[in-house]
């Protein structure tokens, strides 16, 4: 592309009208218009000043014709106008006209209307000129004694901000406010006054609190919150004060306000690590979760409980509260239940596992009786998995759990039944003493199983673990019962022939033309008979599956029959019985083969299934010892290997978790005694209130990595060239849902730049929150401008714009410097996450956006390439390490990540090493990315493309 074809972004400020109003027309409206016209004109003036226009000629007009008006809307607009209008001359002196404004506001502070007084006091909080405030001080003090609380509370705020900015104007403010606080009855006024004392004179605030510490529970919740903050700060700065105030915090745990209880519990945990304090705080959190109806609140408080659990000494206290935590399961929200079950599972111990299992069993039974809700099935799955984990960790519980869960094998929800089946498979392999019980229960529910997948798994378990003669015969009976009358083909043909009886009505309908899959036309028969549909429903389950064309279950049945027949031969000595059992098994297989080859099933049998059944027939006809070993020993060994590998992986991940949580202290680390700590060292401890405030403002300081490339300098983007009149560079700070752009603007000329404005626009799912205000830059001066950008979803965004300015004294138009684009990296929002194989497959099938990326790299090792992709995309590899170990020339792995907005991203890496090109040949293959949104799939694909090209050997 040539330079002329490049896209150019130019920001043009378009006012609401077709053309910007002139100063003369505005002056006319402000002088001669009625109240409505004056209001509109004033609004236009405010917008123009905010956009950087200078309208010095209108100042006196507004003072003469608008300021004396008593209309409330105009008074409110005037407060905004006086806040933004320049109040000083270029050399920094106050404008003469402002004295008139000051007099007007002195009158407003004595106005009989409390709204005008209160809003004027609020406006005074924003004034930064001491000369304007000085004449107003007596009027502000007088407002403290006004009859209306709205005026009094704003007067306190005004006094606080004036005291903070210009202490000389009101040096006795703390004393004044302390006296006001003692006599005040209104909760909001007391809260503002107390808040001021905390920040202006903490000792006075403590003196006041000491006088009324016993009445704290009777105060309003807004005042109680401020008291909690004060106690936290005082105890944080001076630990010896803890004993004095900790009783007060305990009392506030009983407050009627949920916000106060939450803050008090959080403060109590930071002030004391005694088991009684932790227990009281945890109990308070649990009550909040149960009583609060908002699910977001429940999740936030649950997170606090999980944080408590992370502390090794607190974990034991929480273990005693597991039963209370389980009360949260009464919440219908699935996310809350999921977190609660996970927390309970982490805290369960041999002391309380029995009670936990009883509660979970009751919950499982409850889900059976509930009217079907979309989350009921998922909740049942969660309960099954939790019980599964409990049984694996505490084998004594398995005997209680299995009978309840086996009922769910006949459940309509295949996912829940599959989880139960997986659990049963693991239990029957691990706990030999439970095998007879499991086989017995399995035979009971076998006939009621509705899903073919579950039926197949149940057949496999029965075939593998039936070891007595009676059990083997019971399995054969169940299989015969499930198949119905044999031979199947003959009985079905007889049924078909006998179904059309003379008394049935035969109706003639119109001839319909249908289009087949291949695009050819087919004509439907006009004769239709009303057959009784009941016959189809009466079919036994296995027969139904086979007639639907599902012959994979037949192959599974053939294997099961072969296993039990071979076992029966080794258990029974009589040749006649052996042959009879084998013959029955072979008859069943032969009749299924015959059915598969006939035209009765909806789909014919596949060649694979034919081979499998034929092989089983051959094995039974020969009964060789080698085949006996393969069918009856090696199958179980492979299951045992798989389960042990899975267990090993779980143990490894648990070990990593516990290592993370254990705080290791080196032998030569200094021991810090709190009593001996100097005051200035104490301040190094993190202040929770300060941290939460910083987090809300997006200024949290993340711990920078040791790698110098990961430092702040790496996030600085140069926006203009060094030879431009204005040099600009931006530090991009990503803070979860918003981005803060800290732009350094340098005036490289010898002129004063006026109205220097940073104008920004965004592309993608980004939104500019506020327009940065204009600046005046002296020659060779610099300034920092901050801009906030909100992020709505995970996709690459672009921020572009320009810097516009006026040169003082120049008559030309505004100058403009176009900035380079800032690209927002998707990696700031993506975090590694994990999910089960079943969930991965389900999401893979559901997600509609796929992006296929061709591998194009110079890395020659498969594993190294996978690690590189994981590092550059922030994704987690779900394929276990054991499956990836070894070397065979190709590799397939599943990756998963989740964005902070809750969007899932899946990837499948299929790579190989082209051996024919020699050992130094780079890796080839594809990476398929799937996501719910197009932006996520494309952005992740772009990221992979960029990162694999940058790699150096």
TIFI-548052 format. One record per residue (C-alpha): residue in one letter; x, y, z. Coordinates in steps of 0.05 Angstrom, whole numbers, padded with zeros to 5 digits, always signed. Layout:
// TIFI-548052
aXYZ
...
END
This chain:
// TIFI-548052
x+00000+00000+00000
x+00024+00070-00015
x+00024+00125+00037
x-00037+00156+00004
x-00078+00093+00013
x-00064+00086+00087
x-00125+00095+00131
x-00124+00163+00166
x-00162+00174+00231
x-00184+00247+00243
x-00226+00265+00302
x-00275+00322+00289
x-00315+00349+00347
x-00387+00353+00322
x-00433+00395+00366
x-00506+00378+00376
x-00528+00432+00327
x-00512+00433+00254
x-00464+00491+00266
x-00431+00515+00330
x-00468+00573+00362
x-00432+00640+00357
x-00412+00680+00419
x-00459+00736+00397
x-00520+00692+00392
x-00505+00661+00460
x-00496+00730+00490
x-00563+00751+00462
x-00599+00690+00490
x-00567+00700+00559
x-00586+00774+00561
x-00655+00776+00531
x-00682+00705+00530
x-00733+00676+00579
x-00712+00625+00632
x-00718+00565+00585
x-00675+00599+00531
x-00623+00621+00583
x-00619+00549+00609
x-00606+00522+00539
x-00554+00576+00524
x-00518+00562+00590
x-00515+00487+00574
x-00483+00504+00506
x-00432+00550+00540
x-00413+00494+00589
x-00404+00443+00532
x-00362+00492+00491
x-00316+00508+00551
x-00308+00433+00565
x-00288+00424+00493
x-00232+00475+00501
x-00266+00538+00474
x-00250+00604+00510
x-00309+00651+00518
x-00282+00708+00562
x-00334+00757+00535
x-00392+00718+00565
x-00367+00720+00637
x-00396+00788+00654
x-00460+00774+00616
x-00473+00712+00658
x-00457+00751+00723
x-00505+00807+00704
x-00564+00770+00672
x-00561+00697+00696
x-00531+00698+00767
x-00588+00738+00800
x-00641+00688+00775
x-00675+00645+00828
x-00691+00586+00782
x-00664+00520+00812
x-00642+00489+00745
x-00603+00552+00728
x-00571+00554+00797
x-00549+00481+00789
x-00520+00495+00720
x-00484+00557+00746
x-00449+00513+00798
x-00421+00470+00741
x-00403+00533+00701
x-00364+00565+00759
x-00328+00499+00771
x-00300+00495+00700
x-00292+00567+00678
x-00221+00596+00684
x-00220+00641+00746
x-00151+00671+00739
x-00114+00717+00691
x-00056+00687+00650
x-00007+00710+00704
x-00045+00672+00758
x-00084+00728+00792
x-00157+00721+00809
x-00205+00756+00761
x-00239+00819+00788
x-00307+00793+00767
x-00301+00733+00815
x-00313+00780+00874
x-00384+00790+00849
x-00392+00714+00843
x-00366+00706+00914
x-00419+00755+00940
x-00474+00717+00903
x-00453+00652+00936
x-00451+00685+01005
x-00524+00702+00994
x-00539+00631+00971
x-00507+00604+01035
x-00559+00644+01074
x-00617+00625+01027
x-00680+00600+01062
x-00684+00540+01014
x-00642+00481+01042
x-00630+00451+00973
x-00596+00515+00948
x-00554+00520+01012
x-00534+00446+01009
x-00516+00446+00934
x-00475+00510+00943
x-00436+00478+01000
x-00422+00418+00955
x-00397+00465+00901
x-00349+00498+00951
x-00316+00430+00962
x-00290+00435+00890
x-00262+00506+00894
x-00187+00511+00895
x-00180+00587+00904
x-00169+00608+00977
x-00185+00682+00961
x-00255+00662+00940
x-00267+00619+01001
x-00242+00667+01055
x-00303+00715+01054
x-00350+00655+01057
x-00322+00623+01120
x-00371+00655+01171
x-00431+00634+01127
x-00404+00562+01122
x-00395+00557+01198
x-00466+00583+01208
x-00492+00526+01163
x-00470+00475+01216
x-00529+00498+01259
x-00581+00496+01204
x-00646+00460+01220
x-00641+00413+01159
x-00593+00353+01159
x-00578+00361+01084
x-00547+00429+01096
x-00510+00406+01159
x-00478+00345+01127
x-00454+00385+01066
x-00427+00439+01112
x-00384+00385+01146
x-00358+00362+01078
x-00343+00434+01058
x-00305+00448+01123
x-00266+00383+01115
x-00243+00398+01043
x-00226+00470+01061
x-00187+00447+01122
x-00149+00396+01081
x-00132+00445+01025
x-00125+00511+01063
x-00116+00497+01137
x-00103+00571+01152
x-00175+00589+01133
x-00205+00546+01189
x-00150+00522+01237
x-00200+00501+01291
x-00239+00455+01245
x-00226+00389+01284
x-00249+00421+01349
x-00309+00452+01316
x-00330+00386+01284
x-00318+00347+01349
x-00366+00393+01386
x-00415+00387+01328
x-00410+00310+01331
x-00424+00306+01405
x-00490+00344+01399
x-00512+00317+01330
x-00570+00267+01324
x-00575+00254+01249
x-00537+00191+01225
x-00512+00219+01158
x-00485+00283+01192
x-00451+00242+01246
x-00420+00197+01193
x-00391+00256+01154
x-00365+00289+01217
x-00334+00225+01243
x-00303+00212+01175
x-00271+00281+01176
x-00242+00269+01246
x-00212+00203+01224
x-00172+00237+01169
x-00161+00305+01202
x-00150+00289+01276
x-00150+00215+01292
x-00140+00225+01367
x-00204+00266+01373
x-00241+00212+01334
x-00215+00159+01383
x-00235+00202+01442
x-00306+00208+01415
x-00309+00133+01401
x-00284+00117+01472
x-00341+00158+01502
x-00395+00120+01462
x-00363+00052+01450
x-00420+00016+01486
x-00474+00050+01443
x-00441+00032+01376
x-00493-00022+01363
x-00548+00031+01365
x-00516+00075+01312
x-00537+00076+01239
x-00501+00029+01191
x-00465+00085+01154
x-00433+00108+01219
x-00417+00037+01240
x-00379+00026+01174
x-00336+00087+01187
x-00323+00063+01259
x-00299-00005+01231
x-00252+00032+01185
x-00224+00074+01242
x-00212+00014+01287
x-00177-00023+01230
x-00131+00036+01216
x-00115+00049+01290
x-00100-00024+01305
x-00060-00029+01241
x-00017+00030+01260
x-00014+00015+01335
x-00024-00060+01352
x-00026-00045+01427
x-00096-00014+01416
x-00125-00081+01394
x-00149-00103+01463
x-00186-00037+01471
x-00227-00043+01407
x-00233-00117+01390
x-00295-00124+01435
x-00328-00069+01394
x-00314-00107+01329
x-00344-00170+01360
x-00407-00131+01376
x-00411-00103+01305
x-00414-00175+01279
x-00485-00175+01307
x-00504-00111+01268
x-00569-00111+01230
x-00533-00085+01167
x-00501-00138+01122
x-00448-00088+01098
x-00426-00074+01170
x-00424-00149+01186
x-00381-00162+01125
x-00331-00106+01140
x-00329-00124+01214
x-00314-00198+01198
x-00259-00177+01149
x-00228-00130+01201
x-00232-00182+01256
x-00193-00232+01214
x-00137-00181+01202
x-00134-00161+01276
x-00134-00229+01308
x-00116-00300+01287
x-00145-00331+01351
x-00190-00391+01334
x-00250-00358+01369
x-00242-00295+01325
x-00235-00336+01261
x-00295-00378+01280
x-00338-00317+01294
x-00317-00284+01228
x-00329-00348+01188
x-00397-00358+01222
x-00415-00286+01204
x-00395-00298+01131
x-00437-00361+01128
x-00498-00325+01156
x-00489-00270+01104
x-00486-00320+01047
x-00550-00354+01070
x-00589-00291+01085
x-00568-00248+01025
x-00611-00259+00963
x-00562-00230+00912
x-00519-00285+00881
x-00461-00237+00869
x-00458-00222+00943
x-00459-00296+00958
x-00401-00308+00911
x-00360-00250+00939
x-00369-00274+01011
x-00354-00346+00990
x-00288-00321+00962
x-00272-00291+01030
x-00285-00359+01063
x-00240-00392+01011
x-00186-00341+01027
x-00192-00359+01101
x-00184-00432+01084
x-00118-00417+01047
x-00086-00399+01114
x-00060-00465+01145
x-00078-00445+01218
x-00148-00423+01199
x-00164-00486+01161
x-00175-00528+01223
x-00224-00478+01251
x-00264-00479+01186
x-00265-00555+01186
x-00312-00553+01246
x-00359-00508+01206
x-00367-00554+01145
x-00438-00571+01163
x-00456-00497+01169
x-00423-00484+01101
x-00466-00538+01070
x-00528-00498+01090
x-00510-00453+01031
x-00532-00510+00984
x-00604-00487+00994
x-00587-00431+00944
x-00613-00449+00874
x-00555-00416+00837
x-00508-00468+00806
x-00444-00426+00811
x-00455-00415+00886
x-00468-00489+00897
x-00406-00508+00857
x-00361-00463+00899
x-00394-00488+00964
x-00384-00561+00947
x-00311-00549+00927
x-00299-00512+00993
x-00333-00567+01033
x-00291-00620+00997
x-00227-00582+01012
x-00245-00578+01086
x-00271-00648+01096
x-00233-00692+01145
x-00243-00761+01176
x-00280-00727+01234
x-00336-00698+01192
x-00337-00739+01127
x-00395-00782+01152
x-00440-00722+01165
x-00419-00692+01098
x-00438-00755+01061
x-00506-00758+01096
x-00522-00686+01074
x-00499-00699+01003
x-00541-00763+00999
x-00602-00724+01021
x-00587-00670+00968
x-00580-00724+00914
x-00647-00754+00933
x-00678-00684+00934
x-00656-00672+00861
x-00697-00733+00842
x-00761-00704+00870
x-00751-00633+00843
x-00791-00613+00782
x-00742-00613+00724
x-00702-00548+00722
x-00645-00535+00673
x-00593-00534+00729
x-00620-00594+00767
x-00582-00643+00723
x-00517-00604+00729
x-00526-00599+00805
x-00537-00674+00808
x-00472-00684+00769
x-00435-00639+00818
x-00462-00679+00877
x-00443-00745+00844
x-00372-00719+00832
x-00366-00694+00904
x-00389-00761+00932
x-00340-00795+00884
x-00282-00754+00911
x-00304-00767+00984
x-00306-00842+00971
x-00238-00842+00939
x-00206-00803+00996
x-00245-00840+01051
x-00257-00912+01027
x-00300-00929+01088
x-00354-00883+01060
x-00360-00920+00993
x-00407-00974+01020
x-00457-00919+01042
x-00453-00880+00978
x-00457-00934+00925
x-00529-00959+00936
x-00556-00887+00931
x-00516-00870+00868
x-00531-00936+00832
x-00604-00914+00827
x-00581-00858+00779
x-00555-00907+00727
x-00627-00909+00701
x-00631-00833+00701
x-00655-00797+00638
x-00596-00749+00642
x-00538-00786+00609
x-00484-00740+00637
x-00503-00754+00710
x-00509-00829+00696
x-00441-00828+00662
x-00410-00796+00724
x-00441-00850+00768
x-00416-00904+00721
x-00345-00876+00723
x-00348-00875+00799
x-00375-00947+00801
x-00319-00970+00754
x-00266-00939+00800
x-00299-00965+00864
x-00306-01037+00839
x-00232-01038+00818
x-00206-01007+00882
x-00250-01037+00936
x-00251-01113+00928
x-00295-01122+00990
x-00351-01081+00956
x-00352-01121+00891
x-00409-01168+00910
x-00452-01109+00933
x-00438-01069+00869
x-00452-01129+00823
x-00517-01143+00860
x-00540-01070+00854
x-00519-01068+00781
x-00561-01129+00765
x-00621-01096+00800
x-00619-01032+00758
x-00592-01064+00694
x-00661-01073+00662
x-00681-01000+00676
x-00621-00967+00641
x-00647-00922+00585
x-00583-00896+00553
x-00543-00940+00505
x-00477-00910+00528
x-00491-00926+00601
x-00517-00995+00581
x-00452-01010+00546
x-00411-00989+00607
x-00455-01030+00654
x-00446-01092+00609
x-00371-01083+00611
x-00370-01078+00688
x-00414-01140+00695
x-00372-01179+00646
x-00308-01159+00681
x-00326-01169+00754
x-00377-01227+00757
x-00335-01281+00789
x-00384-01331+00820
x-00425-01382+00781
x-00491-01352+00807
x-00472-01282+00785
x-00452-01306+00716
x-00518-01341+00707
x-00555-01278+00732
x-00519-01237+00679
x-00538-01286+00624
x-00611-01284+00649
x-00611-01208+00647
x-00581-01207+00577
x-00634-01257+00552
x-00688-01215+00586
x-00660-01152+00553
x-00657-01184+00484
x-00726-01214+00485
x-00748-01272+00442
x-00694-01303+00397
x-00678-01313+00341
x-00691-01239+00335
x-00702-01236+00259
x-00754-01291+00257
x-00793-01264+00317
x-00792-01193+00289
x-00817-01218+00220
x-00873-01258+00254
x-00892-01197+00295
x-00893-01154+00232
x-00935-01205+00195
x-00984-01214+00253
x-00993-01140+00267
x-01034-01119+00207
x-01102-01146+00225
x-01165-01143+00180
x-01202-01097+00228
x-01148-01043+00224
x-01168-00982+00184
x-01129-00970+00120
x-01133-00898+00098
x-01113-00869+00031
x-01077-00802+00035
x-01050-00754-00017
x-00985-00773-00052
x-00925-00734-00025
x-00861-00721-00060
x-00800-00724-00015
x-00727-00706-00028
x-00676-00757-00004
x-00607-00741+00024
x-00576-00750-00045
x-00623-00699-00076
x-00666-00750-00114
x-00742-00752-00109
x-00779-00807-00073
x-00854-00818-00070
x-00886-00836-00004
x-00937-00892-00005
x-01009-00868-00004
x-01032-00929+00037
x-01020-00920+00112
x-01043-00966+00168
x-01055-00942+00238
x-01010-00991+00275
x-01012-00993+00350
x-00950-00954+00372
x-00949-00992+00438
x-00912-01051+00408
x-00849-01010+00397
x-00849-00985+00469
x-00856-01055+00496
x-00790-01077+00465
x-00737-01098+00515
x-00680-01045+00520
x-00624-01083+00484
x-00670-01105+00428
x-00692-01033+00419
x-00619-01008+00414
x-00603-01062+00361
x-00665-01047+00319
x-00646-00973+00321
x-00581-00993+00288
x-00534-00985+00347
x-00490-01046+00339
x-00431-01020+00379
x-00469-01044+00441
x-00473-01113+00407
x-00397-01115+00401
x-00392-01097+00475
x-00443-01152+00491
x-00402-01203+00451
x-00340-01186+00492
x-00379-01191+00558
x-00410-01259+00537
x-00341-01285+00518
x-00311-01263+00585
x-00366-01295+00627
x-00367-01358+00584
x-00292-01368+00591
x-00299-01356+00667
x-00357-01404+00671
x-00317-01458+00637
x-00261-01451+00689
x-00311-01452+00748
x-00356-01510+00726
x-00326-01579+00716
x-00385-01613+00680
x-00372-01614+00605
x-00446-01614+00589
x-00460-01550+00627
x-00398-01517+00597
x-00420-01533+00526
x-00492-01512+00540
x-00470-01443+00567
x-00421-01432+00509
x-00474-01452+00459
x-00523-01403+00489
x-00472-01346+00485
x-00455-01364+00413
x-00529-01368+00394
x-00539-01296+00420
x-00480-01271+00380
x-00502-01308+00317
x-00573-01281+00322
x-00546-01210+00329
x-00502-01220+00268
x-00562-01245+00229
x-00603-01185+00251
x-00547-01137+00230
x-00545-01167+00160
x-00622-01164+00152
x-00662-01103+00131
x-00698-01097+00198
x-00652-01048+00235
x-00654-00974+00218
x-00579-00977+00202
x-00541-01039+00180
x-00484-01067+00224
x-00414-01039+00211
x-00356-01082+00188
x-00318-01067+00253
x-00375-01094+00296
x-00381-01156+00250
x-00306-01170+00259
x-00311-01162+00334
x-00371-01209+00342
x-00340-01260+00294
x-00275-01258+00334
x-00313-01272+00399
x-00349-01330+00365
x-00281-01359+00343
x-00252-01351+00414
x-00311-01388+00445
x-00307-01444+00394
x-00232-01455+00407
x-00227-01435+00482
x-00151-01428+00480
x-00113-01410+00545
x-00080-01349+00511
x-00147-01318+00495
x-00171-01333+00565
x-00112-01292+00592
x-00124-01234+00545
x-00199-01229+00559
x-00199-01242+00634
x-00132-01214+00659
x-00102-01162+00613
x-00166-01121+00605
x-00168-01110+00680
x-00094-01094+00683
x-00102-01038+00632
x-00159-01008+00673
x-00116-01013+00736
x-00059-00977+00701
x-00105-00921+00677
x-00136-00910+00746
x-00068-00910+00781
x-00041-00859+00730
x-00102-00815+00743
x-00093-00821+00819
x-00020-00804+00813
x-00037-00742+00773
x-00088-00720+00825
x-00038-00730+00881
x+00014-00690+00843
x-00034-00631+00833
x-00054-00634+00907
x+00019-00634+00927
x+00032-00573+00884
x-00028-00538+00916
x-00004-00553+00987
x+00066-00530+00969
x+00038-00465+00945
x+00000-00454+01010
x+00056-00474+01058
x+00096-00413+01076
x+00168-00435+01075
x+00215-00397+01120
x+00290-00403+01107
x+00336-00420+01166
x+00370-00351+01164
x+00306-00309+01156
x+00298-00256+01210
x+00241-00265+01259
x+00197-00203+01268
x+00165-00192+01335
x+00105-00146+01329
x+00118-00114+01398
x+00189-00095+01377
x+00171-00069+01308
x+00184+00005+01297
x+00125+00048+01276
x+00153+00064+01207
x+00163-00011+01194
x+00091-00025+01214
x+00067+00018+01157
x+00099-00030+01108
x+00043-00079+01123
x-00012-00072+01072
x-00072-00030+01090
x-00134-00067+01066
x-00177-00004+01059
x-00123+00031+01020
x-00114-00031+00975
x-00188-00037+00961
x-00191+00038+00944
x-00132+00031+00897
x-00163-00030+00865
x-00227+00009+00853
x-00188+00066+00821
x-00147+00017+00780
x-00081+00036+00812
x-00062-00031+00844
x+00011-00044+00838
x+00023-00114+00812
x+00088-00147+00832
x+00132-00140+00772
x+00168-00201+00747
x+00242-00208+00757
x+00251-00208+00682
x+00269-00137+00661
x+00229-00145+00597
x+00166-00153+00639
x+00176-00086+00673
x+00135-00023+00661
x+00182+00001+00607
x+00159-00058+00565
x+00088-00029+00566
x+00107+00040+00542
x+00083+00056+00471
x+00114+00113+00432
x+00057+00154+00401
x+00093+00208+00362
x+00163+00219+00331
x+00220+00255+00366
x+00219+00310+00314
x+00144+00326+00323
x+00127+00392+00358
x+00092+00351+00412
x+00124+00285+00435
x+00076+00235+00467
x+00084+00165+00496
x+00034+00122+00534
x+00041+00072+00590
x-00016+00022+00582
x-00040-00006+00649
x-00092-00061+00642
x-00133-00070+00705
x-00184-00125+00693
x-00245-00090+00662
x-00213-00024+00647
x-00149+00003+00616
x-00114+00065+00643
x-00073+00103+00592
x-00020+00146+00625
x+00003+00192+00568
x+00065+00235+00575
x+00060+00297+00531
x+00123+00339+00520
x+00123+00408+00487
x+00186+00408+00444
x+00175+00478+00417
x+00194+00547+00445
x+00121+00570+00444
x+00067+00563+00497
x+00016+00512+00474
x-00055+00529+00497
x-00115+00482+00499
x-00070+00423+00487
x-00121+00366+00484
x-00112+00291+00477
x-00168+00266+00432
x-00179+00190+00431
x-00224+00141+00396
x-00229+00065+00399
x-00239+00007+00352
x-00266-00060+00377
x-00302-00073+00442
x-00270-00014+00478
x-00305+00048+00503
x-00274+00115+00524
x-00301+00134+00592
x-00284+00208+00595
x-00253+00260+00552
x-00185+00284+00579
x-00187+00359+00597
x-00146+00411+00559
x-00078+00434+00585
x-00032+00494+00575
x+00041+00474+00564
x+00098+00524+00574
x+00158+00520+00526
x+00194+00453+00534
x+00146+00434+00590
x+00114+00366+00599
x+00051+00338+00631
x+00016+00272+00644
x-00054+00260+00618
x-00095+00200+00642
x-00151+00168+00602
x-00196+00110+00622
x-00221+00059+00572
x-00273+00006+00590
x-00266-00064+00561
x-00328-00106+00546
x-00302-00171+00516
x-00239-00210+00498
x-00215-00187+00431
x-00158-00145+00405
x-00175-00071+00408
x-00142-00010+00378
x-00139+00060+00409
x-00122+00116+00362
x-00125+00192+00363
x-00087+00257+00360
x-00061+00316+00401
x-00091+00384+00382
x-00067+00451+00409
x-00065+00527+00397
x-00001+00566+00394
x-00008+00629+00437
x-00006+00692+00394
x-00013+00654+00328
x-00073+00671+00286
x-00074+00603+00249
x-00123+00546+00260
x-00111+00493+00313
x-00051+00448+00302
x-00057+00373+00302
x-00007+00316+00313
x-00033+00247+00294
x-00015+00191+00344
x+00007+00120+00328
x-00045+00066+00344
x-00043+00031+00411
x-00058-00043+00405
x-00089-00075+00466
x-00063-00146+00478
x-00115-00201+00488
x-00067-00237+00535
x-00082-00188+00591
x-00152-00218+00597
x-00138-00292+00587
x-00124-00338+00646
x-00108-00412+00647
x-00166-00456+00670
x-00183-00529+00674
x-00243-00572+00657
x-00259-00646+00650
x-00252-00683+00584
x-00328-00690+00579
x-00338-00615+00588
x-00283-00601+00537
x-00317-00646+00485
x-00385-00615+00499
x-00359-00544+00490
x-00320-00566+00428
x-00385-00590+00398
x-00426-00529+00419
x-00378-00472+00400
x-00392-00446+00330
x-00329-00405+00315
x-00268-00442+00294
x-00201-00414+00272
x-00150-00461+00241
x-00078-00438+00248
x-00023-00471+00208
x+00041-00483+00247
x+00096-00441+00218
x+00156-00441+00264
x+00230-00456+00268
x+00225-00498+00332
x+00247-00569+00318
x+00223-00603+00382
x+00149-00621+00392
x+00148-00612+00467
x+00186-00547+00464
x+00135-00520+00413
x+00077-00539+00458
x+00109-00505+00518
x+00121-00443+00476
x+00048-00440+00454
x+00025-00449+00526
x+00069-00392+00549
x+00050-00344+00494
x-00026-00357+00498
x-00035-00364+00574
x-00072-00430+00561
x-00069-00493+00603
x-00054-00562+00575
x-00109-00611+00594
x-00074-00672+00565
x-00036-00705+00623
x+00040-00704+00621
x+00044-00780+00618
x+00005-00779+00553
x+00054-00729+00524
x+00117-00763+00549
x+00160-00806+00502
x+00175-00791+00430
x+00137-00818+00370
x+00142-00763+00317
x+00073-00733+00329
x+00034-00701+00386
x-00039-00682+00400
x-00058-00640+00460
x-00120-00603+00484
x-00112-00532+00513
x-00163-00491+00552
x-00167-00420+00579
x-00220-00373+00605
x-00224-00298+00599
x-00239-00252+00658
x-00307-00240+00624
x-00324-00315+00631
x-00313-00332+00558
x-00282-00401+00543
x-00228-00414+00493
x-00210-00484+00469
x-00152-00505+00426
x-00129-00571+00397
x-00055-00576+00378
x-00040-00630+00326
x+00034-00628+00307
x+00085-00675+00277
x+00158-00679+00261
x+00169-00692+00186
x+00222-00747+00193
x+00235-00750+00117
x+00262-00679+00120
x+00317-00696+00169
x+00328-00684+00244
x+00333-00608+00237
x+00265-00601+00203
x+00217-00554+00240
x+00151-00577+00270
x+00091-00578+00224
x+00016-00586+00236
x-00046-00546+00256
x-00077-00513+00316
x-00153-00509+00317
x-00183-00456+00362
x-00256-00457+00381
x-00294-00403+00419
x-00365-00378+00429
x-00349-00309+00400
x-00315-00293+00334
x-00270-00240+00366
x-00240-00289+00416
x-00225-00342+00362
x-00194-00292+00314
x-00154-00255+00367
x-00125-00319+00396
x-00107-00343+00326
x-00071-00276+00312
x-00033-00283+00377
x-00009-00353+00360
x+00011-00331+00290
x+00051-00272+00317
x+00085-00310+00373
x+00106-00371+00332
x+00140-00326+00280
x+00179-00287+00333
x+00211-00349+00362
x+00286-00355+00356
x+00324-00419+00364
END
